[in-house]
Amino acid sequence: MSDGSIQALGVELTDRAARRIAEIREAEGNLDLMLRLEVLGGGCSGFQYKFELDDTLKTDDKVFDNGGTSLVIDEASLGLLDGSVIDFKEDLGASFFAVSNPNASSNCGCGASFAI
């Protein structure tokens, strides 16, 4: 990507997403916070993305760093996210972390679930 983001092990965390993670860490007063992304069964398309903040690593976690901030993905989810770009988007109605997943054959209208 041309915005200076990094790519490791098939998942890319953009600079924009990394900056937002850093802002959240500072606001929460916990510099150990990481953005955790999981893929769960369910949603209107079969799988759904779940984002949460976490300050604890699990044994099967893979960590993707950008500018001192981290994205954490468990091994099972990583298989469904290979090649994905994790970004932070802002528009008039909302601000949110977004996944651009090349493995998804279809997405729901809100972007929170997908099919393979």
Summary of the structure (lengths in Angstrom):
residues: 116
radius of gyration: 13.6
end to end distance: 24.3
largest distance: 39.1
contacts: 334
relative contact order: 0.24
helix: 18%
strand: 46%
